[in-house]
Amino acid sequence: MQEGKQQHQRQEDEQGDEQEDEQENEQEDEQGDEQEDEQEDEQEDEQDHKQERESEQRQHEQEQQEQDEEQEQDDEQENEQKEESKQHQMRQQHQQHYVH
C-alpha cells in the first residue's frame, strides 16, 4: 500500500510540474509578445522620426535651393547694373572727349 501511495504522489508532482511549466511558458510567451510589441513600436517611432528628419532635410534643401536661386538672380541683376553703369561711364567719357 505504501508504494502505491508514493507512486500516486509522484504522478501528482509530475502533473503539478507540468502545469507549472505550462504557466511559465505562457508567461514567457506573453513577455515575448510584449517585447515584440515594444520593439515594433520603437521601430515605428524610429521610422516616424526618420521620415520627419528626411522631410525636414528636404524642406531645408528646397529652401536652400530657393535662396541660391534668388542669390543668382540678385547677382545677375547686380552684374547688369554694373555693366550698364560701365557703359554709361564710357559714354560720358566719350562725350567729354568730343567736347574737348
Buried (B, 14 or more C-beta within 10 A) or exposed (E): EEEEEEEEEEEEEEEEEEEEEEEEEEEEEEEEEEEEEEEEEEEEEEEEEEEEEEEEEEEEEEEEEEEEEEEEEEEEEEEEEEEEEEEEEEEEEEEEEEEE
